Amino acid sequence: MNFIQETKEELNKVVWPSRPQLISESAAVIFMVSLSAALIYLVDGLFKWLAERIFLGG
């Protein structure tokens, strides 16, 4: 019981983000993840192209 009471007290201290802040920061995270994925995809394509030229002699 003591644990549950202390947990409630700690959760009351949490500063929750506002809805606009939550949406803005979520959009920023989604954008950065998409950008990172696109960069990894492009670098992977470059390495694939280089490997084909080196190992297949094309």
Backbone as JSON, one array per atom type, in Angstrom:
{
  "sequence": "MNFIQETKEELNKVVWPSRPQLISESAAVIFMVSLSAALIYLVDGLFKWLAERIFLGG",
  "N": [[0.83, -1.2, 0.0], [1.95, 1.2, 0.76], [3.79, 1.62, -1.25], [2.1, 2.16, -3.47], [0.89, 4.55, -2.67], [3.13, 6.25, -2.52], [3.86, 6.19, -5.19], [1.68, 7.48, -6.4], [2.02, 10.03, -5.28], [4.46, 10.78, -6.45], [3.72, 10.81, -9.16], [2.02, 12.98, -9.15], [3.81, 15.04, -9.09], [4.83, 15.19, -11.61], [5.32, 17.07, -14.55], [3.19, 17.43, -17.03], [3.17, 17.53, -20.62], [1.66, 20.09, -22.68], [-1.12, 19.8, -25.0], [-0.58, 21.01, -27.61], [2.24, 21.16, -27.44], [2.91, 18.48, -27.17], [2.04, 17.46, -29.66], [3.67, 18.94, -31.4], [6.29, 18.14, -30.63], [6.1, 15.41, -31.09], [5.75, 15.4, -33.87], [8.24, 16.41, -34.61], [9.9, 14.31, -33.81], [8.95, 12.21, -35.45], [9.61, 13.29, -37.95], [12.46, 13.41, -37.76], [13.09, 10.69, -37.48], [12.15, 9.72, -39.91], [13.82, 11.13, -41.66], [16.31, 10.09, -40.9], [15.93, 7.4, -41.59], [15.65, 7.65, -44.37], [18.19, 8.6, -45.05], [19.81, 6.41, -44.28], [18.79, 4.52, -46.07], [19.62, 5.65, -48.52], [22.45, 5.61, -48.24], [22.84, 2.87, -47.99], [22.01, 2.08, -50.55], [24.03, 3.3, -52.05], [26.3, 1.87, -51.15], [25.57, -0.66, -52.05], [25.56, -0.25, -54.81], [28.29, 0.39, -55.21], [29.46, -2.05, -54.36], [28.48, -3.8, -56.29], [29.78, -2.79, -58.55], [32.46, -3.24, -57.88], [32.7, -6.03, -57.21], [31.28, -7.44, -59.16], [32.24, -6.51, -61.43], [31.01, -4.67, -63.07]],
  "CA": [[0.0, 0.0, 0.0], [2.85, 2.35, 0.85], [4.36, 1.82, -2.59], [1.09, 2.77, -4.32], [0.75, 5.93, -2.21], [4.32, 6.99, -2.95], [3.79, 6.3, -6.64], [0.7, 8.54, -6.69], [2.65, 11.3, -4.92], [5.46, 11.1, -7.46], [3.03, 11.15, -10.4], [1.48, 14.33, -9.0], [4.91, 15.98, -9.3], [5.19, 15.2, -13.03], [4.78, 18.16, -15.36], [2.77, 16.83, -18.29], [3.19, 18.52, -21.7], [0.36, 20.51, -23.21], [-1.45, 19.12, -26.25], [0.22, 21.53, -28.74], [3.64, 20.78, -27.25], [2.99, 17.04, -27.45], [1.92, 17.29, -31.11], [4.87, 19.52, -32.01], [7.46, 17.29, -30.37], [5.88, 14.13, -31.8], [6.02, 15.66, -35.28], [9.69, 16.53, -34.75], [10.48, 12.96, -33.7], [8.6, 11.48, -36.67], [10.42, 13.87, -39.02], [13.86, 13.01, -37.62], [13.17, 9.26, -37.74], [11.99, 9.57, -41.36], [15.05, 11.64, -42.27], [17.37, 9.11, -40.63], [15.66, 6.21, -42.4], [15.95, 7.99, -45.77], [19.65, 8.67, -45.17], [20.31, 5.04, -44.22], [18.4, 3.91, -47.34], [20.5, 6.17, -49.58], [23.8, 5.1, -48.02], [22.77, 1.45, -48.33], [21.98, 2.01, -52.02], [25.37, 3.65, -52.52], [27.19, 0.73, -50.89], [25.17, -1.74, -52.96], [26.05, 0.12, -56.14], [29.75, 0.23, -55.19], [29.79, -3.47, -54.25], [28.23, -4.4, -57.6], [30.84, -2.36, -59.47], [33.74, -3.82, -57.49], [32.72, -7.49, -57.2], [30.71, -8.01, -60.37], [32.99, -5.96, -62.56], [30.09, -3.99, -63.96]],
  "C": [[0.86, 1.25, 0.0], [3.45, 2.66, -0.52], [3.38, 2.55, -3.5], [0.91, 4.24, -3.96], [1.93, 6.77, -2.67], [4.34, 7.19, -4.46], [2.82, 7.41, -7.03], [1.3, 9.91, -6.39], [3.68, 11.72, -5.97], [4.81, 11.5, -8.79], [2.39, 12.53, -10.34], [2.54, 15.4, -9.22], [5.29, 16.11, -10.78], [4.54, 16.38, -13.73], [4.48, 17.59, -16.73], [2.77, 17.88, -19.38], [1.77, 18.88, -22.15], [0.12, 19.79, -24.53], [-0.66, 19.68, -27.44], [1.7, 21.15, -28.64], [3.85, 19.31, -27.58], [2.95, 16.78, -28.95], [3.18, 17.79, -31.81], [6.09, 18.62, -31.83], [7.32, 15.92, -31.02], [6.18, 14.28, -33.28], [7.53, 15.76, -35.53], [10.36, 15.16, -34.7], [10.19, 12.16, -34.97], [9.42, 11.98, -37.85], [11.86, 13.39, -38.95], [14.04, 11.51, -37.89], [13.06, 9.01, -39.25], [13.25, 10.02, -42.09], [16.19, 10.65, -42.09], [17.17, 7.86, -41.48], [15.99, 6.47, -43.87], [17.47, 8.04, -45.99], [20.27, 7.27, -45.17], [19.99, 4.32, -45.53], [19.33, 4.36, -48.48], [21.93, 5.65, -49.45], [23.87, 3.62, -48.36], [22.78, 1.26, -49.85], [23.34, 2.32, -52.61], [26.33, 2.48, -52.32], [26.85, -0.45, -51.79], [25.71, -1.49, -54.35], [27.57, -0.07, -56.22], [30.16, -1.25, -55.16], [29.55, -4.17, -55.6], [29.33, -4.02, -58.6], [32.17, -3.05, -59.16], [33.73, -5.33, -57.7], [32.13, -8.13, -58.43], [31.35, -7.45, -61.64], [32.12, -5.17, -63.53], [30.29, -2.55, -63.91]]
}
